Structure formats: C-alpha cells, structure tokens
Amino acid sequence: MHVGLIGGIGPAATLVYYSALSRRCAEASQRLHLTIANADTREMIANMEAGRPDLQAAIFARYIDQLKAGGCAAVALTSMGGHFCVNELKAISSLPIISAIPAMDRRFAERGYKRVGVMGTRAVMGSGIYGVQTAEVIAPEGEDFDAVHTNYLGIAVAAAATPAQIAFFHDQGRKLIARGADVVILGGTDLSVAFADHPGYPILDSAMVHADAIAQVAMDEVAPAVFA
C-alpha cells in the first residue's frame, strides 16, 4: 500500500520514521511505496501550546489531501506530540489515519507492561499517552514536568541534543523507573537523538512502535483500520 507521512514535525523525527520504514521493508524484501509532506514544526508547537487541536487538524488535513492526490491510501503523523489533534483529524481526514495509540496499546499488552513512564511534550505527558488502555501511565512530576517539555522542544527544533540534554533525559528516566515504571517510553520522536547510547534501564521508543505499525500497513500485512 502507498502510505503517506506528514513529516517535518520535527525534521529529526521524519528521518527516524523514514529510516525505520525503509529498513523494515528491506528486511522483508518488499518495496516501500511512500510519500512525505513537509509540515511546519513551529506552527504545530504554537497550536499545541495554545490548545488549538481543531486548527492544527485543519492544517494537517490539507497535507493529507495533497498526499491523497499523490496516490497515498493511508497516512500517519511522524510525531507523538502531533497526536494531540488526532481525534479531530480523524473526523475530517480524507484518508485513514495510522495512529500510534492502538500500536502502543498492542505493544504494552504483548510485553506485559503494567506501569509505564513517559517523557515528551507537555501534551503527551499530560494525556496519559492519549488514553492507552493496557497500562498505567506515569510522567515526571513537579518542576521536572515542565523541564522535560522545554528540553524536548529544544531538541525537536534543533534536531539534535546537547550533552547536557542527554544527561538530563537519562536522569529523568531513572526517576520514572524508581517510581515503579516497567519501562520508560520515549514519547517524543525526537527523543531518540538523546538515547543513542543505552541509559541502563528499559526504554521503548514510541516512534519505532508506530513505524512498525505503518510498515505493516505499507506491506499489506494489516488494514489501516487495525491502527485507527
């Protein structure tokens, strides 16, 4: 199936998704049919911060119309933060949405995770990963909550992590494990750049879980509705 990605939110995240999808299809000896529309990170962040999911959904819907015109049959957002408007987007999208949320639920159930810690934007952390059903979700507390959000946005815009940011996120993950999390969820796609080196505790990259779901759809292993 020809799948479309809304990329650019941020640039590093788009590369993560593209690399993962290319690798997954190559391993299966299948050709990847993919088109990427480039959205605006700063525009999305502004709408997320202002609590305007309807406006951002309308913006994403225009990109989806472009992807449909280019032959795509299903589409995905290359950002966990971008999922803050996914319900509004589903209501107006001209293509089926391959959502990260059902994919995360399936992975938690498969691995038996009962309590997961999450780091990402304020919207992601405050949402309980947008309502997953199979595990309890905990997030950084107090001042750490806002500090994680701010540092994450810095990484997303720069498409890179400084040594100080890497140390900060690794430490935040240890705090979540100390509070009883079975695993730390990298709830922002760009967080992968801060975890190139393993931190010494279990982590699960939400982008990789989502990319695997997109690959399954792209290779016609499952229908898009499985991850709606």
SEROGU-145717 format. One line per 10 residues: number of its first residue (from 1); their letters; for each residue x, y, z of N, C-alpha, C, O. Coordinates in steps of 0.05 Angstrom, whole numbers. Each point is the difference from the previous one (the first is absolute). Example, Ala and Ser with C-alpha at 12.3 -4.5 7.8 and 13.67 -1.06 7.14 Angstrom:
// SEROGU-145717
1	AS	264:-114:156:-18:24:0:18:24:0:21:0:13; -28:21:-27:16:24:1:-15:22:14:10:22:4 $
This chain:
// SEROGU-145717
1	MHVGLIGGIG	17:-24:0:-17:24:0:18:25:0:20:1:14; -28:19:-29:14:25:-1:-9:16:25:-23:8:3; 42:-3:15:-6:15:24:12:28:-1:21:4:-13; -33:14:27:10:28:2:8:6:28:-13:-9:19; 33:25:-16:8:10:26:-2:31:0:7:13:-19; -17:-2:41:2:28:5:26:4:16:1:-7:24; 19:17:-37:26:3:12:7:29:7:-18:17:-1; 43:-13:9:8:27:7:-7:9:28:4:23:7; -15:-42:9:-10:8:27:12:-17:22:-14:-15:14; 41:16:-9:20:16:-14:16:-16:-21:-6:-23:-5 $
11	PAATLVYYSA	26:37:-6:16:-13:-21:14:-25:8:0:-20:-15; 11:19:40:13:-24:9:-19:-23:2:7:-23:-6; -31:28:14:-21:-20:3:-6:-12:-27:-4:-25:-3; 2:41:-18:-6:-10:-27:22:-19:-9:-7:-21:-12; 32:27:18:22:-18:-8:-2:-26:15:5:-21:-11; -13:22:36:-3:-25:16:-21:-18:-12:5:-24:-3; -28:36:-4:-21:-16:-12:8:-11:-27:-4:-24:-6; 16:41:-11:7:-9:-26:21:-23:1:-3:-20:-15; 22:23:32:21:-21:3:-12:-26:9:6:-21:-10; -24:23:30:-12:-24:11:-18:-14:-20:1:-25:-3 $
21	LSRRCAEASQ	-16:40:-12:-18:-12:-20:16:-12:-23:-6:-22:-9; 27:35:0:17:-10:-21:13:-27:9:1:-19:-15; 9:19:39:14:-24:11:-20:-23:2:6:-23:-8; -30:28:19:-19:-21:4:-9:-12:-26:-2:-25:-2; -2:41:-18:-9:-11:-26:23:-14:-14:-4:-21:-13; 28:31:15:23:-13:-12:5:-28:12:6:-19:-14; -10:18:41:4:-26:13:-21:-21:-9:6:-24:-1; -29:34:-7:-21:-18:-10:1:-3:-31:-17:-12:-12; 38:24:0:3:-1:-29:-24:11:-15:-9:-11:-20; -2:33:31:-23:13:-12:7:29:-6:16:13:14 $
31	RLHLTIANAD	-28:-3:-35:4:28:-8:-17:18:17:-24:-6:4; 35:28:5:-15:20:16:-11:21:-19:14:13:-14; -41:-11:14:-14:21:-15:-7:22:19:-18:-3:17; 32:26:-18:-2:20:20:2:28:-12:16:5:-18; -33:13:28:3:29:-6:-1:15:26:-16:-6:18; 32:27:-16:1:16:25:-8:29:-7:10:12:-19; -28:-1:35:-7:28:-1:14:14:23:0:-10:23; 12:33:-28:16:14:20:-16:21:14:-6:21:-12; -1:-26:37:-15:20:16:20:18:16:24:-2:-3; -35:20:19:16:20:14:0:-5:30:-20:1:13 $
41	TREMIANMEA	44:-8:-2:3:-6:28:-10:23:17:-15:-4:19; 24:29:-25:-6:22:17:-30:6:0:-12:8:21; -1:-11:-43:-29:4:-2:-15:-20:17:-18:7:14; 27:-33:-15:-13:-20:16:4:5:30:-18:-3:16; 43:10:-9:6:6:29:-18:23:10:-10:-1:22; 8:22:-38:-16:23:8:-29:-8:4:-13:9:20; 1:-25:-37:-27:-9:3:-3:-19:24:-21:0:13; 41:-17:-9:-1:-19:23:1:16:26:-15:-6:18; 33:25:-16:3:16:24:-25:17:5:-7:4:24; -6:5:-45:-24:17:3:-26:-17:4:-21:12:3 $
51	GRPDLQAAIF	23:-38:-5:-24:-17:3:-19:3:-23:-24:3:4; 35:-4:-29:-16:3:-24:0:-25:-17:10:1:-22; -20:-24:32:1:-24:-16:-17:2:-26:8:-11:-20; -30:25:20:-16:3:-24:15:14:-22:-1:-8:-23; 15:29:30:16:15:-20:22:-17:-11:4:0:-25; 10:-14:42:22:-17:-10:-10:-23:-17:12:-8:-20; -35:-3:28:-12:-22:-15:-7:10:-28:4:-15:-20; -14:39:18:-7:11:-27:25:4:-17:-1:-5:-24; 23:13:37:25:3:-15:10:-27:-10:8:-3:-23; -8:-17:41:9:-27:-7:-18:-12:-22:9:-14:-18 $
61	ARYIDQLKAG	-35:21:19:-19:-11:-20:7:9:-28:-4:-14:-19; 14:39:17:8:10:-27:24:-16:-11:2:-6:-24; 17:-1:42:22:-17:-8:-9:-27:-9:10:-12:-19; -30:1:34:-11:-26:-7:-13:1:-27:2:-19:-16; -16:40:9:-12:3:-26:22:-1:-22:-4:-12:-21; 27:24:26:22:0:-19:11:-29:-3:5:-9:-22; -3:-5:45:10:-27:-1:-20:-18:-15:9:-18:-15; -34:22:19:-20:-16:-14:2:5:-30:-2:-18:-16; 5:44:9:3:6:-29:25:-13:-12:1:-5:-24; 19:0:41:24:-13:-9:-2:-30:0:20:-14:-7 $
71	GCAAVALTSM	-43:3:13:-4:-29:-2:1:-15:26:-2:-25:0; 5:39:23:1:-14:26:-27:-11:7:-21:12:-6; 20:-35:20:-25:-12:9:-4:1:30:-21:-6:10; 42:13:5:-1:3:29:22:19:8:19:4:-15; -21:8:39:19:20:8:6:-2:30:-16:-10:15; 40:20:-7:8:0:28:14:26:6:13:12:-17; -14:-4:42:14:23:11:27:-10:11:1:-19:15; 21:33:-22:26:-8:10:7:14:26:22:11:3; -41:-10:15:4:14:25:-21:-9:20:-24:0:-5; 34:-8:29:-19:-6:22:-13:26:9:-24:0:6 $
81	GGHFCVNELK	39:21:-5:-12:26:7:-22:8:-19:-21:11:9; 24:-18:-35:-20:7:-20:-26:-15:5:-21:8:-11; 22:-29:26:-25:-15:6:-19:15:19:-22:-10:6; 30:34:3:-18:15:17:-26:7:-14:-20:6:13; 21:-7:-40:-24:7:-15:-10:-23:-17:-16:3:-18; 25:-28:25:-6:-22:-18:-30:-6:-1:-10:-8:-21; -5:11:43:-29:-5:-1:-14:20:-18:-18:-8:-15; 26:33:17:-12:21:-17:8:-6:-29:-16:5:-18; 40:-14:13:9:-5:-27:-15:-24:-12:-7:1:-24; 3:-22:39:-15:-23:-10:-27:8:-11:-10:-12:-19 $
91	AISSLPIISA	-2:31:32:-28:8:-7:-1:15:-27:-21:0:-13; 44:11:4:-1:16:-25:20:-11:-21:1:11:-23; 15:-31:30:20:-10:-19:-12:-14:-24:-20:-14:3; 32:19:-26:-9:-13:-24:13:-28:-4:-6:-14:-19; 24:6:37:12:-26:0:0:-12:28:-2:14:20; 3:-41:-18:2:-13:26:26:8:14:21:3:-13; -23:2:40:23:7:16:12:-25:13:-15:-15:13; 41:10:-16:13:-21:14:11:12:26:20:13:1; -35:-17:21:6:13:25:20:-15:17:1:-25:-1; 15:39:16:19:-13:18:-13:-11:25:12:-18:12 $
101	IPAMDRRFAE	-36:27:-5:-12:-8:26:-7:-29:0:7:-14:19; -22:4:-38:-6:-29:0:25:-17:-2:2:-22:11; 18:32:-26:25:-15:-2:14:-2:27:11:-21:6; -11:42:9:12:0:27:-16:-19:18:13:-16:15; -39:16:-16:-16:-18:17:7:-29:-6:3:-16:18; -1:9:-44:6:-27:-7:28:-8:10:3:-23:10; 16:41:-12:27:-7:10:2:-3:30:13:-18:10; -27:35:5:-1:-3:29:-11:-27:8:10:-13:17; -32:6:-30:-13:-26:6:18:-23:-6:2:-19:15; 12:20:-38:18:-22:-8:22:-4:19:8:-22:6 $
111	RGYKRVGVMG	3:44:5:23:-2:18:-8:-1:30:17:-2:17; -42:4:-12:-9:-2:28:6:24:17:2:-3:24; 1:26:-36:5:25:15:-25:8:15:-21:3:-12; 24:2:38:-23:8:16:2:30:8:-20:13:4; 45:-3:-2:4:28:7:23:11:-17:22:-12:0; -27:33:-14:20:11:-18:4:29:6:-19:15:6; 44:-6:-8:7:28:3:2:12:-27:8:-13:-19; -15:39:16:1:12:-26:13:28:2:-4:14:19; 20:-8:-40:12:27:-3:-6:10:-27:-1:-15:-20; -4:41:18:-6:12:-26:-10:29:4:9:13:19 $
121	TRAVMGSGIY	-27:-4:-36:-11:26:4:-20:0:23:-8:-21:10; 1:45:-1:-20:2:22:-26:-14:-8:-13:-12:16; 5:15:-42:-25:-12:-9:2:-30:1:-19:-13:9; 41:1:-17:4:-29:1:0:-10:29:-15:-19:6; 30:32:11:3:-10:28:-27:4:15:-7:-17:16; -6:39:-21:-25:5:14:-24:-16:-10:-21:-1:13; 24:-12:-37:-22:-14:-12:-2:-29:9:-20:-14:-6; 40:4:21:1:-29:5:4:-15:-26:-12:-21:-4; 30:32:-13:5:-10:-27:-27:-2:-14:-6:-21:-13; -10:42:14:-25:2:-15:-19:-22:5:-15:-8:-18 $
131	GVQTAEVIAP	15:-3:43:-21:-18:7:5:-30:-6:-19:-14:-5; 45:6:6:5:-29:-3:-15:-15:22:-4:10:22; -4:-35:-28:-17:-15:19:14:-22:14:-11:-10:21; 34:1:-30:12:-25:10:20:4:23:10:-20:11; -3:45:-5:20:4:21:-5:27:14:-11:19:-13; 18:-17:38:0:26:14:23:17:-10:22:-11:-4; -27:36:0:21:18:-10:7:21:21:-17:13:11; 43:-11:-5:10:21:18:19:19:-15:12:-8:-20; -10:32:30:16:21:-13:17:14:21:-5:-3:24; 26:17:-32:15:16:18:-18:19:17:-21:8:-10 $
141	EGEDFDAVHT	30:-2:34:-17:15:18:12:27:6:24:5:-5; -41:14:14:10:26:10:14:16:-22:-8:1:-23; 31:10:31:16:16:-18:11:-17:-23:5:10:-22; -1:-36:27:11:-17:-21:-19:-2:-24:9:-2:-23; -35:4:28:-20:-2:-22:5:22:-20:2:-6:-24; 0:31:33:4:22:-19:28:0:-12:4:7:-23; 16:-16:39:27:-1:-10:3:-21:-22:15:5:-19; -28:-28:22:0:-20:-22:-12:12:-25:11:-3:-22; -34:16:25:-13:12:-23:18:20:-14:3:-1:-25; 9:19:40:17:21:-12:24:-12:-13:7:8:-23 $
151	NYLGIAVAAA	7:-27:36:23:-12:-12:-7:-16:-25:16:-1:-19; -39:-12:20:-8:-15:-24:-5:18:-24:9:-6:-22; -22:29:26:-5:18:-22:26:11:-11:3:4:-24; 17:0:41:26:9:-9:13:-20:-18:12:7:-21; -15:-33:27:11:-21:-17:-15:-2:-26:12:-3:-22; -39:6:23:-16:-3:-24:6:22:-20:1:-5:-24; 3:29:33:5:22:-18:29:-1:-11:4:5:-24; 15:-13:41:28:-1:-8:7:-26:-16:20:-1:-14; -37:-19:18:5:-27:-13:26:-12:11:13:-15:-14; -6:22:39:25:-10:12:-3:4:30:-15:17:9 $
161	ATPAQIAFFH	31:-32:6:0:2:29:28:7:10:20:-12:-9; -18:31:28:26:7:12:7:-21:21:-18:-15:9; 43:13:-1:8:-19:21:-16:5:26:-8:-19:14; 2:45:-8:-16:6:24:-28:-10:-3:-11:-11:20; -1:13:-43:-27:-10:-5:-1:-31:2:-19:-11:11; 39:-2:-22:2:-29:2:1:-9:29:-15:-18:8; 32:31:8:2:-7:28:-26:5:15:-8:-15:17; -5:37:-24:-25:7:13:-22:-21:-5:-13:-9:19; 10:1:-44:-21:-20:-6:6:-28:11:-18:-14:9; 44:7:-9:7:-26:12:-7:0:30:-9:-20:11 $
171	DQGRKLIARG	14:43:2:-6:2:29:-30:0:5:-9:-13:19; -6:26:-36:-29:0:3:-12:-29:-3:-18:-7:14; 30:-8:-32:-9:-27:-4:5:-17:25:-16:-16:8; 40:20:5:6:-15:24:-20:6:22:-8:-17:16; -2:42:-15:-20:8:20:-26:-15:-4:-13:-9:19; 5:5:-44:-24:-14:-7:2:-30:8:-19:-12:10; 42:1:-16:5:-28:8:-2:-3:30:-10:-20:10; 22:39:5:-1:-1:29:-28:2:11:-5:-9:22; -13:21:-38:-28:2:9:-17:-25:-9:-24:0:3; 37:-20:-13:-14:-25:-6:-6:-5:-29:-15:-19:-5 $
181	ADVVILGGTD	25:35:-13:-6:-5:-28:15:-25:-10:23:-4:7; -37:-13:-22:12:-23:-12:19:8:-23:19:-14:-6; -25:36:-7:15:9:-23:-4:30:-3:-21:11:9; 40:3:-21:-3:28:-6:-6:4:-29:15:-9:-18; -38:21:12:-9:5:-27:12:26:-10:-4:21:12; 19:-22:-34:8:25:-14:-24:10:-15:-4:-8:-23; -11:25:36:-26:9:-11:3:23:-19:-21:12:-8; 45:-5:0:4:20:-21:20:-12:-19:21:-9:7; -28:10:-33:17:-13:-20:29:10:1:18:-15:-4; -15:41:8:27:12:0:17:-9:24:24:5:0 $
191	LSVAFADHPG	-37:-17:20:16:-9:23:20:-21:-7:19:-5:15; -22:-9:-38:19:-20:-7:28:11:-2:19:-15:5; -16:40:-12:27:12:-2:13:3:27:25:2:2; -40:-2:20:11:1:27:5:-27:11:12:-3:22; -20:-18:-35:3:-27:10:15:-18:-20:-6:-24:-3; 25:36:-12:16:-16:-18:17:-20:16:5:-22:-9; 3:29:33:13:-18:19:-21:-10:20:-16:16:10; 16:-42:-4:-20:-11:18:4:10:28:23:1:10; -44:8:4:3:13:26:3:-20:23:5:9:23; -8:-35:-28:4:-19:22:-26:-9:13:0:-14:20 $
201	YPILDSAMVH	-23:21:-32:-26:-9:9:-18:-4:-24:7:10:-22; -29:-25:25:-17:-6:-24:-12:25:-12:-12:17:14; 14:-14:-40:-13:21:-15:-15:-11:-24:6:-22:-10; -27:36:2:-15:-7:-24:-5:25:-16:-13:19:10; 22:-18:-34:-3:23:-17:-27:-1:-14:-5:-18:-16; -12:37:23:-27:0:-12:1:2:-30:-17:-10:-14; 37:24:4:2:3:-29:5:-26:-14:-10:-5:-22; 26:-13:35:6:-26:-12:-25:-18:0:-5:-15:-19; -10:17:41:-26:-15:1:-19:10:-22:-12:-16:-13; 10:42:10:-17:11:-20:9:-6:-28:-16:-8:-17 $
211	ADAIAQVAMD	43:10:13:11:-6:-27:-5:-29:-8:-5:-6:-23; 6:-12:43:-5:-28:-6:-29:-3:-9:-6:-16:-18; -12:30:31:-29:-2:-8:-4:11:-28:-14:-12:-16; 28:34:10:-3:12:-27:11:-20:-21:-11:-3:-21; 34:-10:28:12:-19:-19:-19:-24:-5:-2:-9:-22; -12:1:43:-19:-22:-4:-21:7:-20:-9:-16:-16; -1:41:18:-20:10:-19:12:2:-27:-12:-8:-20; 36:20:18:13:4:-26:5:-26:-14:-2:-1:-25; 8:-21:40:5:-26:-13:-25:-17:-2:1:-24:-6; -25:37:12:-26:-14:-3:-2:-24:19:-15:-19:-6 $
221	EVAPAVFA	29:20:29:-3:-21:20:-26:4:16:-12:-19:9; 5:44:-5:-25:7:14:-13:23:-14:13:15:-15; -39:-11:21:-14:23:-11:4:24:17:5:-3:24; -6:28:-35:3:24:16:-19:1:24:7:11:21; -30:-23:-24:-20:1:22:9:-13:26:-10:6:21; 30:-24:-23:10:-13:24:13:20:18:-1:-3:25; 12:25:-36:13:20:16:-15:27:-1:12:21:3; -38:-23:-7:-16:25:-1:-4:11:28:-13:21:3 $
